[in-house]
């Protein structure tokens, strides 16, 4: 890093704060885009970058721009996606950092992106994958107004920030999946309780056993293409008459 960034406090404190915020994102319920927007802006403060942007890969494999430090970087990221060409896309697809110290020398490699970036005032670019193991979920792009702007230590910091963001995002996805599974299980348990209550009410009304009551309940739902749990809930809430479900069974037992 430069001499300015090796001093205690100042930029070092800012860098520490960025990592704290990314760690905090593991526990927060805020929108992940908000945290990635914070990351993009923070990279400009703690690294020798003029602008920064973040791409993510959606569940279907498409790549989308989700955060940027300013309009120029956002437009360049969108340009990469539209033209299917550029350093961030290469980093996402290869899972490796892509460092270009001189964009002018990359015009042959990126014939549409490099001229566009140069015309936007950038002279070099650095891209880092958002990865965990072999899984790559996006990319962090840094744009520089000068050539060869990153030292080896800068690059390590940039990749560490990308890795921290990746852990946060994957944690959120896993947590969301766990919550969905738990919610589905709870819904299933709640439905079973309601169905048992409805069976008991039907059994008492018809004077039959709970097995026969369940047969009546299933038959009523099947004949009308209704959900068993919804019908059981209506019975327990008294919004559906027991006689409607019991039908002739109750009448037969009462007059038998």
N, C-alpha and C positions, 0 to 999 in steps of 0.2 A: 504494500500500500504506500501511498505518498506520505511525506513527513507529517503533513497535517493530520492524517488519519491514525498515525501511531501515537499521538498524544493521548494522555489519560483524559477521560471525560469527553465532552463535545461530541464529535462524530462517533466515537466508540460507545458513548452512552446511547446515542441514537440507534446504533446497530444492536446493542443489547435490548433496547426497547422493542425493536422490530421482532426479534426472536421471542420476547415475552408475549407480544401481541399474537404471534402465530401459535404459541403454546396455549394461550388463553382461548384461542379459537376452538381448541379441542373440547372445551367445556361449555362454550356459549352456544346459544340457539340462533344466533344472528345468521343472516344470509351469507353464504360463502363468498358471493361476489363482492360483498362489502369488504371482506378481509383481503381478497385478491386485489381489489382496488387500492387498499392501504399498502399492500406489498409493492405494487407497481410504483406508487408515489414514493415510498420509502427507499426503494432502490436508487432513485435519483438523489436522495439525501445522503446515503451511506456509501455509495459507489460512484466512481467517475463516469456516470452515465448522464446524458442530456435528457433522455426520455426512456420510458420502459412500458412494456405491455405484456399481457398474459393470455395464452390460448389454452383451451381445454378440449379434450376429446369427449364427445357425448357418447351415451350407451350404444349408439348405432355406428360409431366409428367416424362420424363427421367432426371436423375441427372448427371451433368457433372462437371468436375474440370475446373475452369476458371482462377484461379490465385494461385500463391504459392510464398513464400519467398525464397525457395531454392529447389533444385532437390529432396532432401530427402522427404520433405513434399509433393511435387507434386506426387512422386511415391507412397507414403502411401495413399494419397487421391485416386489415380487411383486404388490402390489395394483394397480400401474399395468398390469402385464402382464395380469392377470386381467380388469380392467375395460377394458382397451384405451384408457386415458386417462391423460394426465399429461405433464409437461415433458420427461422423458427420452425417452419414445416420440416426441414431436414433434421433438426434436432429432435422433434417429436417422433419422426419416423425411424430415426437411427438409434434413439436413446442415448446419444452422446452430445457433448457440447460442440457447438459450431462457432469458431472464432474467426472473424475476418478483420484484419487490421487495416485493410485498404480496400474500400468498396470499388474504387476506380479500377482496381486490378481484377475485380470479380464480375465485370460487365459481361464477359464471355460466359461465365458460369450462371449468372442470374441476369439474362439479357433484358428482362422487363423490370425486375425488382431493383437491381442496383442503380440504374439511372433514376428511378422514381425516388429512391432513398437519397441519392446525391442531390437531386433537385429540391428535396425537402430540407437540405442543410446538414445532412449527416455524412460522415466520412468513414465510419467503421461501425461494425455491429457485432454483438455477442449474443448467442442463444444457448439456453441451458434447459435440459429436459426436466419436467416434473415427473420424477420416477421413484419407484420403490421396488428394488430387485429388478426383475425383468418387465415389470408393469410400468408403462408410460401413460400418464393421463393428461399431459399437456406440455406447455413450454413457456419459459420466461425469456423475453427478448429485451436486450439493452441496446439502445441507439446512442452513438457518440458523435460529437461534433468535431472531434479530432481523430487522427489516425492512431492505431495501436494503443487504445486507452486503458486496457486492463492488464495489470500485472498478474503473475501466477497466483499471488495471494488474493487479489481481487476476485479472480475466477473461482477460487475455492470458496470464498464468502458467498458469491452469487449462487454457486451450486448448492451450498448449504441452505441458503434461503429458499431455493426451489425445492429442496428435499423436505424442509420443514413445512412448506405449504402443502406438499404432496401428502405428508403424514396427516395433516389436519383434514384435508379433503377426504382421504380414504377412511379416516376415523369417523367422519360425519356420515359417509355412505354406509359403513358397517353399523353404526349406531341407529341410523334410520331403518335399516333392514331389520335389526334386532327389535326395534320398537314395533315395526309392522308385524313381525311374527308374534310378538307378545300380545299385540292388540287382537290379532286374528284368533289366538288361543283363548284370550279372555272372552271374545265375542262368542266363540264356540261353547265355552263353559256357561256363559250367561244364557245362551239359547237352550242348552240342555236343561238348565234349571227351570226355565219357563215352560218347556215342553213337559217336564215331569209334573209341574203344577197343573198344567192344562189336562194332562192325563188323569190326575187325581180328581179334578173337578168333574170331568166327564164320567169317570167311574162312579162317583157318588151320585151324579144326576141320573145315570142309567141303571144304577144298582148292579153294575157288572164289575169285573176285575180290571186292573190297569192295562193288561195286555189287550183285552177287547176294546177298551177305550182308545188305545193307541191305533188299533186297526181302523176304528171309526174316524179318527183324526187324519190318518194318512189317506184314507179313501176320500174324505171330504176335500183335502188339498189336491189329490191327484185328479179328481173329476173336474176341478175348477182351475187347475194349473197354478196353484198357490204355493208359496213357501211355507214349509211346516213351522218354522220358528215364528214367522209373521202371524200365522193363523193362531198359534198357541198364545202369542202375546195378546192378540185381540180378545181371546177367550178370558185370559186372566185380567184384562183391563175392562171386561164386561162390555166391550164395543161389538162383540159378536155373541149372539145367543147360543147357549149350550144346546138348546133344542134344534137349532139349525144344523149343528154338527152331528148330534146324536140321531136325529131323524126318527125313523121307525123303530130303531132299537130301544129307545127310551119308552116309546108308546107301547111297544110289544111287552116290555117287562112290567110296565105299570098296569097293564090290563091282562097280563098273563096269569 
